[in-house]
Amino acid sequence: MISLHPTQPSHADDISALLDRAFGPGFRARTAERLREASRPISALSYIAHDDQDALIGSISYWPVRLGRAAGLLLGPLAVDATVQSKGVGLQLMQATLDLVDPARFSFVILVGDLDYYDRVGFGVAPASVRLPGPVDPARLLIRAEKAVFEQLSGTLRPAPELC
Ligand SMILES: CC(C)(COP(=O)(O)OP(=O)(O)OC[C@H]1O[C@@H](n2cnc3c(N)ncnc32)[C@H](O)[C@@H]1OP(=O)(O)O)[C@@H](O)C(=O)NCCC(=O)NCCS
């Protein structure tokens, strides 16, 4: 049985260990990390998953960003412990937190990941006019937004700590 909970400061060490296991040591050098280090996550959207032994087995967070004047969220990292992968934990974490996003405050959610996974929760490949401030495979740059917003998005993604 999986339960989801808002992330607390006391979870920091367990989350850090989970991310190291899930992504390996190169993780913190990625382009998306450069956007996170200038900011902090939206606390109301940071969640962890516990198993029935109370072990931390999943984590998700969102970071405030802008594309031009549009305010949005950078999703990630999302990680699920290898021992419980493919049991729906990642999709549960995403769906529960995406449902909390107020589109009037954050009009899009962006991430770097595999379309085959994230299209299950409404992500599509970003318009070509959307860029990250560093190298990224355009086929893995994904956005979730209302159609009218999606089509208007352009520019280089930048951190927006003032939106926290
Ligand atoms: C990717 C990750 C978060 C998925 O979490 P999860 O709890 O295992 O996934 P879920 O149980 O919610 O979904 C499982 C389904 O997604 C598919 N899936 C998982 N990762 C996928 C990927 N990268 N690309 C395509 N499909 C993927 C599985 O094959 C499975 O498909 P099925 O339902 O047809 O059997 C998890 O595997 C993980 O932490 N991986 C390492 C870190 C990582 O890569 N994070 C994402 C960065 S983009």
The ligand as a Gaussian input file, in Angstrom:
#p B3LYP/6-31G(d) Opt

LIG

0 1
 C       10.628000       6.879000     -14.574000
 C       10.044000       6.513000     -13.198000
 C        9.823000       7.765000     -12.396000
 C        8.712000       5.778000     -13.444000
 O        8.105000       5.521000     -12.182000
 P        7.321000       4.144000     -11.959000
 O        6.602000       4.242000     -10.673000
 O        8.250000       3.014000     -12.147000
 O        6.321000       4.168000     -13.206000
 P        4.782000       3.831000     -13.188000
 O        4.560000       2.577000     -12.412000
 O        4.037000       5.048000     -12.796000
 O        4.502000       3.580000     -14.730000
 C        4.975000       2.381000     -15.259000
 C        4.764000       2.379000     -16.764000
 O        5.545000       3.423000     -17.343000
 C        6.499000       2.847000     -18.232000
 N        7.725000       3.627000     -18.132000
 C        8.474000       3.823000     -17.041000
 N        9.538000       4.595000     -17.352000
 C        9.433000       4.879000     -18.671000
 C       10.220000       5.611000     -19.580000
 N       11.332000       6.246000     -19.184000
 N        9.803000       5.684000     -20.869000
 C        8.682000       5.075000     -21.285000
 N        7.883000       4.353000     -20.456000
 C        8.262000       4.256000     -19.167000
 C        6.671000       1.421000     -17.753000
 O        7.121000       0.595000     -18.805000
 C        5.258000       1.069000     -17.351000
 O        4.491000       0.805000     -18.499000
 P        3.181000      -0.153000     -18.453000
 O        2.178000       0.534000     -17.567000
 O        2.731000      -0.202000     -19.881000
 O        3.653000      -1.440000     -17.881000
 C       10.971000       5.532000     -12.448000
 O       11.162000       4.388000     -13.233000
 C       12.317000       6.121000     -12.080000
 O       12.457000       6.722000     -11.022000
 N       13.327000       5.926000     -12.925000
 C       14.655000       6.437000     -12.672000
 C       14.692000       7.938000     -12.651000
 C       14.083000       8.531000     -13.900000
 O       14.408000       8.124000     -15.018000
 N       13.188000       9.531000     -13.690000
 C       12.457000      10.193000     -14.736000
 C       13.287000      11.219000     -15.417000
 S       12.668000      11.524000     -17.045000

